[in-house]
Amino acid sequence: MTAAAQVFVHRDKQETARAAAARLVARVVDAQSARGSASVVLTGGRNGNGLLAALASSNARDSIDFSRLDVWWGDERFLPEGHPERNVTQAREALLDSVPLDPARVHPMAPSDGAYGNDVEAAAEAYEAELAAAARPEDHAPVPSFDVLLLGVGPDTHVASLFPEHPGVRETERTAVAVHGAPKPPPVRISLTLPAIRAAREVWLLASGEDKADAVALALSGPGEIQAPAAGAYGRSRTLWLLDEAAAAKLPRDLYPPLS
Ligand SMILES: O=C(O)[C@H](O)[C@@H](O)[C@H](O)[C@H](O)COP(=O)(O)O
């Protein structure tokens, strides 16, 4: 287990997205200065897309050299290419289509009408292979050392498409798996596993709204990761919880500094 998670609380959902976007710019710029490139893992959902939209409208956005940014996904809904409910579709609309990324460095998970057809197992295995091919010896893992891995948090404490008590959250070897029967529609998905998530240098969990207050309080109370997948999502060197006041409302006050 790495250092304790750091909790930051912001006024509301919009402020949380803006602050998270500013943090992401700083982190990516640092990584690109230090190593010549950076790698991020995007998440689906309102908070993940809210961060991308905030980044799209941020003045600091162009401090990032998007041509030297690797973009991966933490999970994906297994739907046809271009489907409005796919995380990559929403990410493209929120940000990706308006910045000069190198297409060879953008790694969406396969759609259900792509190279693997509707074989979600094959699509998940292909993502594992893509991750392994991108890993370098110094990563000491079958995935790249992502600089920042973003995760939204579900009201049941799910992260990516790892749901409480489901097979995906129990996976200890594979780095990407097919998900069937997801409680959050659509039911068929592809997800990184906790071992892949934990290979990231930093894991940032995003949650806003009172509907997340119970999940946030539970996940930060030290539960098992099978019952509370978000509790098993931590980075090698840093784990941040980026919350608004409503999502933090049930946290013990000693867990985060008073609002600035
Ligand atoms: O594909 C997905 O649905 C997401 O990856 C999922 O893990 C999401 O991040 C959480 O459900 C939180 O979603 P909200 O931020 O919309 O509450």
PDBQT file of the ligand as one rigid body, heavy atoms in Angstrom, charges set to zero:
ROOT
HETATM    1  O1  LIG A 301     -17.698   3.867 -18.057  1.00  0.00    +0.000 OA
HETATM    2  C1  LIG A 301     -18.053   4.421 -17.005  1.00  0.00    +0.000 C 
HETATM    3  O2  LIG A 301     -19.229   4.572 -16.693  1.00  0.00    +0.000 OA
HETATM    4  C2  LIG A 301     -17.024   5.043 -16.102  1.00  0.00    +0.000 C 
HETATM    5  O3  LIG A 301     -15.760   4.759 -16.390  1.00  0.00    +0.000 OA
HETATM    6  C3  LIG A 301     -17.402   4.828 -14.665  1.00  0.00    +0.000 C 
HETATM    7  O4  LIG A 301     -16.419   4.154 -13.910  1.00  0.00    +0.000 OA
HETATM    8  C4  LIG A 301     -17.648   6.204 -14.099  1.00  0.00    +0.000 C 
HETATM    9  O5  LIG A 301     -16.397   6.890 -13.984  1.00  0.00    +0.000 OA
HETATM   10  C5  LIG A 301     -18.306   6.142 -12.752  1.00  0.00    +0.000 C 
HETATM   11  O6  LIG A 301     -19.515   5.412 -12.896  1.00  0.00    +0.000 OA
HETATM   12  C6  LIG A 301     -18.620   7.555 -12.234  1.00  0.00    +0.000 C 
HETATM   13  O7  LIG A 301     -19.426   8.193 -13.173  1.00  0.00    +0.000 OA
HETATM   14  P1  LIG A 301     -19.928   9.708 -12.890  1.00  0.00    +0.000 P 
HETATM   15  O8  LIG A 301     -18.667  10.532 -12.794  1.00  0.00    +0.000 OA
HETATM   16  O9  LIG A 301     -20.789  10.041 -14.085  1.00  0.00    +0.000 OA
HETATM   17  O10 LIG A 301     -20.699   9.680 -11.599  1.00  0.00    +0.000 OA
ENDROOT
TORSDOF 0
